[in-house]
């Protein structure tokens, strides 16, 4: 081939079948095969002719094969479609979410339906675990979801600290201009250089971190400074890439609001890190 155009014809004739053992891709368990690569035009043409003759003699066995499979399956076929099962699963999981009724005072009419749902679900997770990660893909409106959460926090008398890249600070100051008394905005870069002043961290109830993946490295100074002040506060993290280099990127984000033994009593997980170690070894 040359840029998609066939320059020469080749033929391979042999005993290999299209399996790992047949193609020699199964370590120490490969079949013994013999294959010949033909380049001579006359030989290639003979193989093509032979292949066409065999192909023309072939009979379609799809329907017969399906009949044999169906007759030999000792399983019960699904009465409901996978989509129906998904809906039922979501219903059972969410049907007792009474919080949805408890925050009707929150005006989310400017959000799409899925964004409003995300706000309510995020608030529930925030209340249960003191932290939540909004990890929607780029373009789905994480900022709008975050603004909905901020409305809830402000209306429930929380003081919030927003931590964002310096390029996003003007945007967040504009978006939160109506809540100047409740919201402060600082940059991620300043944390790496100066940390977070105690006079600021001690007076806030919640911390919103935009582009939270910038704190995925636990050895970085900005992560060390941030983790000093996040425990015991409500933490909202926004990122489209919670996992970048390894699964421990996510672990380091979780440790901004979870202790290693937080799930010991409720889920029997002695150490959160053990779950990630086991996953990383698989």
N, C-alpha and C positions, 0 to 999 in steps of 0.2 A: 504494500500500500504506500501511496505518496499523497498526503493531504486528502485522504479519502478516496482517491482514484486507484483502481486496481492496475498495477504495472505488470505483474506476472501472476500466473496461476500455479497453485500448488495442490497437491493431494496427499493426504495422510491415510494410509491403510494399515490397520493393525487390530490387536485384540483388546486394547484398553476400552473399558466402559466409563461412563461419566459418573464415577463415584470417587471418593477420596482415595480408596485403595487402588482403584483402577488408574487414576491419574497421578499416583505417586505422591499424594499430599498427606498421607497418614503415616506418621513417624513410626518406623519399625514394623508396620503392618501392611506394607504395600504388596500388591499382586506382582507376580512375575509376568511381564507383558513384552510383546514384540511389535514394534510399529515401524513402518517405512515411510519416509518423506520422499515424495516423487516431484521432480522439477521438470522433467522432460515433457514438452508439450504433447507428444504422441501418447505417453503414458498417462498424463493427466486427463486427456480426452477420453481414453479408454475407461478410466475410473469414473468419470462423469457419466459416460454412457451406461456403465454397469449400475451406477447408483440410480439413474433415472428408471432403468428397467425394474429394479427391485422396488422402487417407490411406487411405480405404476401397478405392481402386483399387490401392494399392501391394501388391507381392508381397514376401515374405520372401526375401532373397537370401543370407542368412548361410552356409548350407551350400554353395551354389554358389560364393560368394566364397572360402571356405576351400579348396574343391577346386581352384580356379584358382591360389590362392597355393601350395598344396602341390605342384601339378604344375609350377610354375615356379621353385621354390626349388632352386638348385644347391648345396645344403649338405647335410652329413651330420648327421642328427639325433643328439642325445646318447643314448648307450646307458646312461648313468648319470644319476641325478637330481642336481640341484644340491646336495642335502644329502649325497649320497654323495661328490661331488667335494670338498665342504668337509671331510668327515671324512678323506678321503685326504690332503688338503693339510695338515691339522693333524697327522696321523700322520707324514708325511714331515718336517715341521718339528720335531716334538718327539721323534721316535723315538730320537735319540742323546743325550737329556738324561740322562746318567749321574749327574748331581747328585742326581736323585730317589732313587737308591739310596744315595748317600753320606750322606744326612741322615736315615736311618731312625731314628736315636737320638732324633729330635725328636718329642715327643708332641703330636699335633694332634688327638687324639680328641674334644676338646670343640668343634671347629670343624665346620662343614658341609663336604661334599665339595668344593664349589667354592672355599670359603675356604681349605681345606688346600692345594688345588692352587695357589691364588694365592700362598700363603706360599712354597711351593717354587719356583715360577717367579720370584717377586720376589727370592728369595735368589740364584738363578742370575744374574739381571740385575745384582744388586748386586755379585756377585763379578766379573762380566765388565766392568762399566762404572763401578763405584764409586758408583753411584747408581741409584735407582729411584723412579718416581712411581706411587703407588697412586691411581687416578683413578676408582674405581667410583662409581656414582650413590649418592645419599643412601639409606640404609637397607639397603645390601648388606653392611655389616660391615667397613668399612675399619679400624676400631679393632681388631677381632678379628684381622684379617690382620696389622696392625702388631704386636700382642701376640705372634703366632706368630713374626714376624721377630725381635722382641726376645728371645724365648727362645733362638733360634739364636745371636744375637750374644752373649748372656750365657754360654751353654754353650761358646762358642768364645773365651771370655776377653776380650771387648771391653768397654770402658767407654763408656757411651752418654749423650749429652746429649739430652733431650727439650725441644723448644721449642714452646710452645702458647699460645693466647690465655689470658688470666688466668682467664677463666670455666671453663676446662677443666683448670687446674692441679690442683685437688683430686682430680678424677677420675683423672688420670695418676699422682698420688702414691699414691692408693689401689691402682690396678691394678699398680703396680710396687713395692709395699711389701716384697715378698719379695726384691727385688734392690737394696736400698738402697746396697750397696757398689759396685754396677756402674752405677747409673742416677741421673742428676741431672735435675731438672726446673726450667726457668726460663720466663718469659713472653715473648711477642713484644713486649709493650709495654715491657718493661725494656730490650730490645735497642735500640729506637728512642731511648731516653733515655740509656742508659749504655754501650751496646755489650756485648760479651762479654769478660769479664776473661781475660787471657792465662793466669792461673793455672788457669782452668777449661777453656778451649779447648785448651790444650796437652796436657792429660792425657786427652782423650777420643779414642776411635777411630772412633766413629760418631755421627751426629746425626740424630734423627728430628724432622721438622717437621710438626706437625698444623695443619690449615687453611693449607696452604702457599701458597694463592692470595693470602694477605695479603702475600706477598713478590714479587708479580708486577711491581711498579713498580721498575725499576732506579734511578730517581732518588730514591727514598725512602730516608731515613736507615737504616731497619731493614734494607733490602736491602744497602746499602753495607757496613753493619757485619757482616752475616751472611756475605757472600761473602768477607770477609777470612779467615774461619776454616774454611770448608767444604772448600776444595781439599785433596786428598790424604786426605780422610776419607770413610768410607762415609756416604752421605746418603740417607735415606728420607723421601719427601714424601707427605703425605696431602692430597688435595683432590678435591672433586666437580666443581670448575670450573677446570681447568687453563687454559682459554681463556675469557676473559670479555669484555674490551674489544677485543682484537685477538690475532692469532696470536703476537705478540711476548710476550704473557703467558707462553705456554709456553716460548718461548726464554729468558726471564729465569729461569724455574725450572730449566731445563736447565743454565744457566751456573753454577748453584750447585755442580755437580759435574763439568761438562764444560768443557774449554777449546775455543776456537774451531777448533783444528786437530787435535782428538783423533781424528777419523775420516779424516785425510789418508792415512795408510798403509793402513788396513784397508779403506776404502770409496772412496778417491780424492776425498773431499770436502775441498777446500782450506780452506774456512771454513764453519763451521756457520751463521753468520749469513747467508751468501749464499743458503742454501736457504730461509730464512725471507723474505729480501728478494724472491726469485723468486716465492714463494708469495703474498706480499702484493701483488705487482704484477698477478697474474692476476685 
